[in-house]
Amino acid sequence: MGKALVIVESPAKAKRIGALLGPDFIVDSSIGHIRDLPRGADEVPEAYKKESWARLGVDVDNGFKPLYVVSSSKKSVVSNLKRLLKGADELYLATDEDREGESIAWHLLEVLSPTVPVKRMVFHEITPTAIARAVEEWRDLDRHLVDAQEARRILDRLYGFEVSPVLWRKVMPKLSAGRVQSVATRMVVERERARMKFQSATWWGVEGMFTNADAPAPFGATLVSLAGTAVATGKDFNDEGQQTGKSTVRVLGEEEATSVAAALSGQSFTVSAVTEKPFRRSPAAPFMTSTLQQEAGRKLRFSAQRAMQVAQRLYEQGFITYMRTDSTTLSGEALSAARSQAKEMYGDAYVPAQPRTYERKVKNAQEAHEAIRPAGETFRTPEQAGRELNGDELRLYELIWMRTVASQMVDATGTSAQVRLVADVPSGVAQGQEAEFSASGRIIAFPGFLRAYVEGEDDPDAELADREVVLPALTVGDVVDGTSFDPGSHTTQPPARYTEASLVKAMEELGVGRPSTYASVIATILDRGYVWKKGTALVPSFTAFAVVGLLEQYFGNLVDYGFTASMEDDLDEIAAGREEALPWLSRFYFGTSSPGVTETNGDSRTNGGAMGLKASVATHLGEIDAREINSIPIGIGTDGEPIVARVGRYGPYLQHGDERASLPEDLCPDELTVERAEALLAAPSNDRVLGADPETGLDVQVKAGRFGPYVQLGEVVDGGPKPRTSSLFSTMDTATITFEQALQLLQIPRTVGKDPESGDDVVAHNGKFGPYLKKGTDTRSLTSEDQILSVTLDEAQALFAQPKQRRGRTAAAPLRDLGPDPATQLPMVLKDGRFGPYVTDGTTNASLRKGDAVESITVERASELLADRRAAGPSTRKKATKKAAAAKKVAKKATKKTTKKATAAKKVTKAAAKAASPAELD
């Protein structure tokens, strides 16, 4: 009798489940999806290459039939699974129980074509009991979930392949658009726009310290009114710095506040009012995906991606339940485990008589999984888990454990109090006016769940409000003494930038995307350069402004929050079997009406989905003015002329009339005021025209660029060819370089001559690692940059005749010693490498990113960079090299077989595939 074959997604999961199932089962993994839409022209089967829809990988005219291909990297996986299936008497598809997992299971079924019974095996935790139950309680494949995931994948492909090329033509090559990533980028840009428009307001206040004979310690209070009129606070001003509609509010200036503070010093105050009321605070619900990402960001400083990668490992090792869920409910056994552990650790008084339940209807909720909690019928404490876990895994497990146990504990209770104190101002500008101060206190009578866990806040002031503040026992008519008074200036603050945690929260509230994709979406907009980090804050690039501006103006529905959320609703309807995928996709792509949205204003520019994506792109492409889209108004200069920031193919720059200046890479858009722009434009520059090129008549210029000084032939023209440039030698300077030297530099790479044996050109280059010679694929280093211009063919041949020697490298001293990594305890140092500064712990290297500075990078930020790099797996540089080699091979083959026009089309198709890959577009 044969064995049962169980297929899961990952090797780690297979190893764990295999150990639990025993010798009667063979457990192996598919390592994710085994097939997908083709990512490039080279993956399209020969039989389909001439089809008009081949570039999409979806036959839009034949029921949106997708073309699935098994990638070369997965062919060996498929072969192995087929081999194992031959000896099996039944097949269990044990992929995750969500749309993605159901889709993987369906693809396995389609590719493997099993002749033995097939059973869908589902579970939410990897424990002996759960796995045994899953084997017994199998089900059939849910085709509705498969259809919903397939519709999502096709939708993302259509979006990416149609819209991304618009960005390449009108903004910059290699950009990408995506159904969720573009909306997330818009959210970050809109927040920065609000900061740019923000006008601060300033007001003054007075803080006092008071005491009386019964007070154990002085207590503080704030001036709230003078002569019966409320004193202004930050909430009395709008974002334009103007006072809001409350005309009775009194705005104190420095002189008045200082005078009041001085006059009140040593005065006695009377208690005019005492208000007390009980408060009760309930514990937060157990974690679901989005709240886990938020809290891990606040408390552990994890990025969303890092939180999910660590949670994945905990799940696969059997420590927590499935980490992609919209549910806050706990199973009966989990409720019992949490309540028992709370009683054991804190006592009976800390556990309510009945289990707490958390019914929460989540917008666009997917599957009703259990909440994220410790796995098993009894929970391992962090101390017990620490025998097998450490670093990030232990920290995240402890967070999940604390949250789960606290969710089954009683409320925290206590009393909040407010005291009002009054006295007449004896002298100064407010003489004779009654000054009223207010003091607030908070006493926690019974801590309840707070003994186990306190939820974090995105707003530090909100966290301060939860602290216990003790006031003395006071009654109306009591007298207290004002011991000191301090006037202080206050300024309104612009809206806070999003952090990863607050962006996840906002996306969830808007119904944009799925919690399971938030981490990959944020990682994508960071990797694409649309957003960069300044500390934990997410800052949009100027490129993001241009992209979002284009999409808002010409494809408004595609970045509309309501429209994007409605698409998620429709996908839920497809998953539930109440909506069909085919007509929905047809409406989105070909038109008639948008899925889930009706046209309200008849304007296809703001309701692009109403006319259909295909027609919308065709209609608006010719209307888009690239120069207008890539211009971000900054303001009017002192000379009355406008200053704009523009996005060019070589980066963002300022333009003011004929003046231009590059923008610093680490400059936040809201910091680019008119004053800052004029300072950048006025900064001294050695940019100048050296003369006219004798061959072309174009100006030869020397410029200071982001990567060092260089010479340039001609000007940058929008839509025109890239001007010829060449970096200055390290011995040259922009102030002293001559016209003749510039002409010589513009000849680099310089052809030295032809090799008489091979016929290959011998060319002298100036590369990132120094000067060198190249002949075919063979290279030799030169000893100085001057040799690039002087080396002869005979000298070059002599160098190539010698064995190739590797350059000796002496390990440089670290730039900074950062101390031990909080996650691994390995020593971290900051070093300078070939590709710039990086942090290393001896086992992992991570380059600093935009916004990170050698002088100011913190231990926490260095730890985060290393953790993200470890989680990313194999070197992305190696992957990029392999991709480049494959692309070169395909391009060479295409050149021999096709015309120049066809080759260019294939390059566009390949770039579209790269921009529209699943991890990038959701």
N, C-alpha and C positions, 0 to 999 in steps of 0.2 A: 504493500500500500504506500502511495506517495505521500509527500508532505504538503502542507499548505504554504503557499507563497504569500508573504505580507509585504506590500510596497508602501514605504513612507517617503517623505521629501528629503530628509537629511541623513547623512551617515551617523551623526551623534544620536539622533532619534532612533535609528535602526538598531544601533548597538544596545541602547537601553531597553527597547521593547523586545529585542531578541533574547536578552537575558531573562526577561520576565516570562516570555512565552515557553521557553524550553526547547528541547530537541525535536519536537514534532512540527515545528514551524521554521521556515527559512525567511529571514527578514532582511530586506535590502532596500536601497534608496534610489529614487529617480534623480536626486540632486536638483530639486526644483522642477521647473517645466522641462519636458523633453522635446516639445516643439512649440513654434510660435510663428507669427507672421514674419516674412523675410525682412531682415534688417538692412539689407543692401542688395544691389543688383546682382552681386556675385552669388547670393543665396537663392535667387529666383531660378527654378528649374528651366532647362533649355526649352521645354515645350511651351512655356508661358512667356518667354522673354519678349516676344513680339506683340503680346496682348496690350491693348491701350491702357489697361488697368494694372499692369504688372508693377509699376512703380509704387502703387498703393498697397499691393498685396491683397486687395479686396475687389472682387468683381461687383462694382456698384450697380451695373445694369442687369445683373442676374441674381437678384435677391440678396445682395451684399454678401455673396459667398466668399468666405475668407480662404486664402491660400496658406495652408500651414506647411511648414518645412521643419525637418529635424536638422538642427545645426550640426556642423562637423564635430563640434566638441561633445555632442550628446549621442553620436552614433554608437560609440563603444558602450555607453550606458544602456542603450536600447538593445544592443546585441546581447549583453550580459543578462538583462531581464528576460529576454526571449529564451535564452538558454536555460535559465532557472525555471521558467514557466513550463518547459517541456517535461520536467520531472515532477511537476506539482499536480495534485488532484483537485485543488481549488485555489482561487485567488482572492485575497483580501486587499482591497484598496483602502489604505489607512492614512490617507492624506488629511490635512486639517479640515474641520467641519465649518468652512465658510465658502464664499463664492470662489475664491482663489483655489482653495483646496479641492472643491468639487470640480473645478475646471481641470486641474492637474489629473484628477482621477479619470475624468472623461477622456482626456488626451491619451492617457495610458491604455484605456480600454480600446480606443480607436487604433492605436499603433500596434499594440501587442496582439490584438484579435484573438483573445483566449477562447479555447473550446471547452474549458472546464467551468464549473459554476463560479460566478463572480459575486462577491459580497462587499458591500460598502461598510467599512468598520470605522466608527467614530467614537471619540473620547475627548474629554476636556482636561485630563490630567494623566500623567504617566506613572501610575501606581499599580501594584499587583491586582487590586480589586477592580480598578477602572478598566484595565486592559482585559481582564477575564470577562467582565461584563460586556465589553465591546465585541468580543468574539462571539458571545452568545446572542447579543441583541443587535445583530447586523441589520442593515436595511438596503434598499435598492438605491441606485444613483438618482439624485434629484435633478432632473433635466431643467427644471425652472431656474435653479441656481446656476447651472451651466449656461443657459441662454442669457441670463443677466450679466454674467461675467464676460461672455463672448460679445454681447452688445457694448459693454464698457470698453473692451479692447478695440473693437472696430471703431467706435466713436473716437477714442483717443488717437487712433491711427489717422482717421480722416481729418481731425482737428490739426494734428501736428504736420501732416504732409501738405495740407492746403494753406495753413497760415504761416508756418515757419519760413517758406520761401519768400513771402511778402516782407518779412523782417530782414531777410538777407539782402533783398533788392533795395529796400527803403531805409534801413538803419545800419546794419553791419553784417558781414558774413558770419556764419556758424552760430547764429542765435537760434533759439527754439521757443515755440509757443506750446502751451499745454492747457488742457481743460481746467486743471486745478492750479498748476504752478503759476499760470498767468494771473489768475484771480488772487492768489496769495501774494504775488509781487505787487499787484495793484493795492492791496491792503497796506503793505509796507510803504508804498509810494504815497498813498493818501495821508498816512500819518505824518510823513515828512513834509508834505505840502501844508498840512495844518501847522506844523512847527515853523515853516517858512513864513506863513501869513501871521503868525502869532505876534502880538504887540504886548509887551509886558507893562504892568501897572505897579506902582510903588505906593505903599502906605506905611504909616507908623503905628505902633501899638505900645502898650506898657504892660510889663510883667511884674507882679509884686510877690513878696514873701511875707507870710503872716504867722503870728503865733499868739497863744494865750496861755494862761496858767495851767489849763488842763491838757494842752497839746503836747504829746510826747516829742514832737519835732516840728520845725517850721513846715508850712505847706504853701504851695504856690497857687496863684489865681491870676486871671487875665482881665484887663480892663475891657468891659463890654458896652458901656454907655457913658455918656456925659450929658448932664442936664436932661436926662430922659430920652436922649437920641442915641440909637445904636451906633457903635463905632464900627467902621468898615473893616471887613476881613477879605480874604481872597475870593470868596464866593460872590462878593458884590461887584466883581469886574468880569467883563466878557473877554474873549480871546483877542479882541481888537484893543484891549487896554482901556476900554471905556466903562464908566460906571453903569451898572444895570438899572432897571426901572425904579429901584427904591430911592426916591428923592429925599427920604428922611434920614438916610445913612450919613454919618459924619465921617469924612475922610481926614484923618489926622496927618499933619505934616511934622517935620523934625522939630521945629520950634515949639509947637503946641505940645507934642508928646514929651519933650525934654522938660518943659515948664511944669507940666502936670506931675511928672515923676519926681522932680525936685521938691515941689510943694507938698506932696503927700508923705514924704519920708518922715517917719516917727508919728504919724497921725493914728488915731484910734478909729476903728471901723465897727459898725453895728451889723449884726447878722439880720438881713431883711427877709430872707426866705430859706427854707430847708426843704428839699424834695427828695424823698427816698422811694424807690420802687424795686421790687425783686426782678432778677434777671435769670434766664434759663438758657443754656446753650446745649444743643444736641450734637452728637458726634457726626462726622462726615461719613458718607456712604463708603462701602468698600471700593477699591479701585476698579475702574474700567480703563480702557486703553488711553483715552485722552487725559483723564485725571492723573493716571500714573506718569505720563510724560510731563505734565505740568508740575506735579509735586517733586519728581526726580530733578527737574530743572531748578526749582526753588531751593530744595533742601540739599541736594547732592551736586548741583551745578552740572548735571548731565545734559548734553544735547538730546533732542528727541530721538535722534538716530542711535545714540549711545545707549539710551534707556531701553529702547526696543531690542537692541542686539544683546544686551545683558539679560533682559527678560527672556529672550529666546533661549539662551543657554540655560537659564534656571528651569525653564519649562522642559527642555529636552533632558535635563538631568533628574527630573522628577521632583523638583522643589516647589514649583508653583503650578497653578492651573493655566490654561491657555491664555495667552497674553493679548490676543486681538478680540476684544469683546466690547459690546455696548451695554452690557447688563451690570446692574449693581446688586443683583440677588445672590443669595448664598443657599446652597443645598442644605437639606436637613442635617446631614452629617457635619457640614462645615459650621452651621449654627451651633451645634452641640459642642464641637471642638473649641470654637472661639469662646463660648460661654464658660466652659469648664476651665479653660486656661485663665480667663479673667478672674474667676472665683479663686483659683489656686494661687494666683499671684497677688491679688488685691483684696480678696475677701468677698463674702456674700453681698455686702451692702453696695458693691460696685456693679452688680449685675441685675438688670430688671427682671421682674417676675416672668415676663413673656419675651421671646426673641424679638429683636428689632427686624423689621422688614423695610426695604427701600425700593418701593415701586417708582420707577422713573421712566417716563416715555421719552425716549431720545429721538430728536428729529433725525429722520433718515436712518433710524436704527437698522442694522443688518440682521444678524442672527441672535437668538435669545440664548447666548451662552451664559454660564455662570460668571460672577465677578472674578477678578484676579485675586487669588488668595493663596496661602500656603497649601500645598498638596497633601492629600491623605485624610484619613478619618481622625487622626490626632495631628496637631501641628508641632513641628520641630521648633524649639525656641532658637533665637539667634545664636545662643551659646552652643546648642547642639548642632546647628547647621554649620557653625564655624569649624567643626572638625573636618568638614569636606570643602567648605567654601572659604574664599578670602577675597580681598580687594573689592572691586566693583560689585561682584556677585553677592558677597555677604552684605554689603551696604544696602543694595537694592532689596535683598530678601528681608532684611530687618525692617525696612520701610514698609514693605507689603505686610509683614507680620504685625507690626504695630497698628497699622491702619485697620486691618481685619479684626484684631482683638478689640480695639477701641470702639469699632462700630457696634459691638454687642454690649457696651457698658452704659451706665446710666448717665443722665444729663449732668452737666456742671451747673451748680446753682449758687446764688449769692445776692448781693444787694448793690445797686448803683445809687449814688447820692449826688445832689448838686446843691451847692451853698452859694447864696448871693450876699455880698458885703457892700455896704455903702458908707460914704463919708463925703463931706463938702470939701472942695478944693479951697484951701485957705488963702492962696495968693497966686500970682502969675496971670497968664492970659485967660485961664479958665476960672478965675477967682469967683467963689460963691456958687459954682455949679456942682451938682452932685455927681460924684464918680462912683460907678458901680462895677465891682469885680465879680467874676464867677470862678468857682473852683469845683472840679468834678472828682469823685472818688469811686472806687469799685472794690468791693470785698467779696472774695470767693469763700462761701460758707462750706461748700462740699465740692471737691474738684471733679468727682466722677471720672469720665473718660479722659480728662486732661492729665490724669496720672499716667496714662499710656501714650497719648498722642495729641499733638496740636497741629492743625492744618496750617500750611504756609499761606502767605499772601503775596500778590504781585506788588502791592502798595505797602511800603515799610510803615507808613503812618497807620494803616489798618492793623498791623501787628502790634504797634505800640498801644492801640486802644484796648487790646485784650489784657494788658498787664494790670496787676492788682495795684491800686493806689489807695492808701489809707488816709482818711480825713479824721480829724478829732471829732468827738461827740459834741455837736453844737445845736443850739435851739435858737429860735427867733428872739432877738433882743440881746443875745450875748455880745460881748465886746471883745474884739481881737485887735492886736497891734500890728500895724504895717511896719515891718522892719527894714525893708529895702525895696526900691522900685527902679526898674531898668527900662528905659525907652529903647525900642528896637525898630529897625527898618525891615520891611518885608516886600518881596517882589513876587508877582504871580509867575507861575512856571508853565512852559508850553506842555502840550500833551506828551506823555512819556512815550518813547519809542517802544515798539514791540520787542519783547524777548521771545525766545522760542516758546517758553511756557505760555506767555500771554497771547502769542499768535495762535497757538493750538487752541486755546480757550475761545478766542474770537472766531476762528474757523468753525469750531463746533457750534457756537451760538448761532452763526449764520447758516449752518447746514451745508457748508462748502467742503466737499471732499468727504473722505471716510477716515475715521480715527486710525484705521490700519495703514493708511497712506500718508498721514501727516508727516511722519519722520522722513520718508523718502522725498516728499514735496519740498520740505524745508532744506534738505540736503541738496536737492537739485537747484533751487534758486541761489544757494550759496556757491555751488560748484560752477554754475553758469555765469557767475559774476554779476547777477542782478542785485544781489544783496551781500553785504559783508558785515562782519561783527566788530563793534567797538565795545570792548568788554563783553557784556552779555547782550547789549542792545543790537538790534538788526537795523542796519543803515542801507538804504537803497543807493545804487550807483546812478550816475547820470544816464547811463545806457538804459537802466530800468525806467527812468522818467520818459525817455523817448519811446520805448516799446509800449509802455502803458498808455501814453498819449495817443499813439497810433491806434491801438486796439479800442480805446474808449471812443475815439472820433469816428472810426470807420467800421468797427465790429463790436459795437457797444454791448450787444447781448452776450457775447462770448466772455466778457469779463464782468457781467452784471451778477451781483450776489444772488438775487432772487432767481434768475434764470439758471445759474449753476446749481443752486439748491434744488430747483424743480427737476433738473435732470436726475439728481440723486433720488428724488421721489419716484420718478418714472422707472428707474432701475429697480427700485424696491417693488414696484407694481409688477415688473417683468419677473422678478424673483418669486413673487407670490402667485404668479400665473394669471394675474388679472390684466396684464398688458402684453401685447405681442411685440417682439423686438423688431421685426421687419418693417411694419408701417412706421414705427417710431424712428428708426434710422432713416427711412425714406423722407419723412417730414423734416428731419434735421438737415439732411444733405441736399435734397432736391427742392424742398420748400413746401409751399401751400400754407403751412403754419408751423410754428416752433413747437417742439415737444414740451408740453406743460406751460407754454406761455402764449398769450394771444397778443396780436399787434394792437397797440393802443393809440399810436400817433401817426401811423401810416408812413413813418420815416424809416426807410430800410437802413439808413446809416446808424440809427440808434437801436434798431431792432433787426440786426442783420440776420438772425436766425429765421425770421418770418419769410424771407425770400429764399432761404436755403443757403447753406454754407458755400456750395460750389458757385452759385450765381453771385453771391455776395462778394467773393474774392474776385471773380471775373469783372464785376461791375466797378469795384472800388480801386482796383490796383492802379489803373491809369489816373485816378483822381488824386492820389496821395502825393503831396509835395514833400520830397525827402528833406529838403532844407528846412521847411517849416516844422516838420515832425521832429527833427533833430535839434531844434532850438528851444532852449528853456529861458524865458525872460527873467532877468535878475533885477532890473530896475533902470532908472534914468540916472546917468552920470551927472557930475557937476556941470558939464558943458551942455546939458540938455539932450544929449544923444543916448539912445538905449544901449544897455550892456546885456549881452546874452551869453549863456553857456551853450556850446554846441557839442554834439557827439560826432566826432570824426572817426575815420577808419583807424587812426593811430591813437585814439583816446580822446577824452574830453578837453575842451579848451575854451577860453574866453575870447569874445570878439566885441570890439568897441570901435566902430568905424573901420579903419584900416589896421588898427592895432590888434594883435593877438598875443595870448599868453597861455601856456599849458597850465592845467589845473593839477595841484598836488594830488597824488593818489589817495591820501588819507584825509582829504577834505570832505566833511559832511555837507550835503547840499544846504541844510539850514544855516550853516556857518558862512555860506557864500553871500554875504551882504554886499550892498553897493560899495561900501567903504573897503571891504576886503578885496573886492574885485578890482577896484581902482588901484589899490596897493600892489596887487599882482601884476596889473598892466604897467604900472610905473616902475616896477623893479628893474634894476639895471640889467641889461642883456648885451652880450657881445654878438648877437645875431646880426649879420650884415652880408651884403652882396660883395663878393670879391672881384667879380668881373663877368664877362659874357663868354660862354663856351664857344671857341672858334668853329666848331663843327656844326652845332645846332643853333647857336645864337641865344640859347637860354641862359638865364642868370645862374651863376655858380654861387651858392650861399653857404655860410657856416652858421650852424644853429646849436643851441643847447637843448638836448632832448632828455626824456625821462631815463634813458639808459646811457647817457653820456653825450659828449659833443660829437657832431657829425657834419659832413658836407652834403649838400643836396643840389641836384641839377634840375632847375625849373621849379614850378609851384604845384601844390596839391590842388587838383581840380575835381570837384564832385562829379563822379561818374567817369572820370578819366583814368588813364593808366597811372600806376604808382611811380613817382619820380625816382630816379636813380639816387641812391645814398651810399655813404661809406663812413664808417667811424674813424675819428682821428686816432692816430697812434698815441700811445701813452706818453710819448716825449713831446707831443704837440699841444698847443694851447689855442683856444678860440681867438684870443687877442693878438696872437703873433703869426698865425698860419698865413702863408702866402697863396696867391692865386695859382702859382705853378704847383705847389704842394697839393692843393685841392684837386687840380686836374689829374695829378698822379693817383691820388686816393680813389677818384672816381673810376679808374681803370681796374680796380680790384673787384672781383677776382681777376687776376692777370694771367693770361695765357703765356707761358714761358716758351712753349714750342711743342712739337710732336715727338713722341717716343719712336725712334726708328724701328724698334722691334715689334711693338704692338700696334703702332699707329694711333694710340690714345693721346689726347691732349694732356700735357703736363701743366697744371694750373696752380698758381699761388693764391692761397686764401688767408683771411684773418678771421679765425674762429673764436668761439667763446672760451676755448682753452689755450688760445695763442695762435701764432702763425704756423702754417703748414703747407706742404705740397700734396697734390692729389693727382694720381694717374690711374684712371679706371676706378677700381674700388680700393686701390692701395694708397696709403698715405705715409708721409714722413714729416716730422716736426722740423721747423726752422728755429734757429737760435735767437733771432730778433725780428721785430716788425720791419725794420729797414730792408731785410733780405727779401721781403715780398716784392719790392720794387727793383731789386738789383740782381737776384739770383739768375744765373744763366742756365741754359739747357744742359751743358756739360756738368755743371755743379749739381744740378738736379739729378742727372743720371748717376752721378757718384753717390749721392745720398740714397737713391733707391737700390743701388748695388749692395749697400750695407744692410745687415740684419736689422729688423725693426726693434727698437728699444723702447721699453716702457719708461715713462718719466718717474723718477724717484719722488716720493712725496713724504714730507716730514709732518708728523702729526702736530697740528697747531694747538696752542693752549686754549682751553675753553674761554668763551667770552664772559660767561657767568656761571657760578655754581648755585643751583637753585635748591639744593637740599633733597630730601627723600620725597618720592611720589606718594601722596596720601593713599592712593589705591593699591600700590604694589610694594611700597617701601624701598624701591630701587632708587639709587642716587640719580638725580637729573642734572644735566649740565646743558648749557647753551653753547653751540659751536657755530663757526662760520664755514660753510661748505661751498662746493662748486655752484650750487643753485641758490645760494643765499643762506641766511642764518636758520638753524634748526635746533630743536631740542631732542636730546637722546637720553635713554636710561641704560644704554649699553646693549639692549636687545631690540629696541624699536627707535626709529628716527622719524621725526615729524617736522616738516617745514613750517615756519611761521607764516601766518596768513595776513591778508590785507587788514590793517588795523592793529596788528601786533607789533610791538616795538621791543628791541633788544633791551633797552634800558628799563622798561616798565612792566614787562611781562611777569605775571604773578605765578606762584606755585600752582594755584588752582587751574589757571589757564594752560600752563604747560602740561599738567596732568590730563586735562581735557583733550589737548591736541594728540597726546600719545595714545589715549584711549580710543579716539576716533580712528587713528591710524591702525591700531591693532585690530579694531573691528572691521576695517575695510578689507582685510585679508591680503592677498598677494599684491606685490608692487604695481601700482597703477602705471608707473613708468614702463615696466616690462610689458604690460598689456598694451600701452600706447605704441610701443615699438613693434609689437607683433601686428597690431592693426595697420600701422604705417607700411610694414613690409607687405602685408596682404593687399593693401590698397595699391601699392606700387606695381605688384605683380598683375593685378586685374587691369590697371590702367595701361600697362605695356601690351597686354593681350588685346585690349580694346583698340589701341592705336593701330595695330596691324590689321584688324578686321573691319573697322568702321571708319566713317568719315570723321572729320574734326567736329562737326556738329553733333554727331551721335555720341562721341566721347564726352563732350561737354554735358550732354543730357544725362549721361550715366553718372557723371560726377555730382550733378544736382540731386539725382535719385539717391545716391549713396549718402550724401550729406543729409537729405531729408530723413532717411532711415535712422541715421545717428541721432538726429534731433528728436525723432519720434519714438525712441525706444521706450518700452513699458515703464522702466524705472524713472524715466525723465518726464513723462507726460501726464501722469495721473495727478 
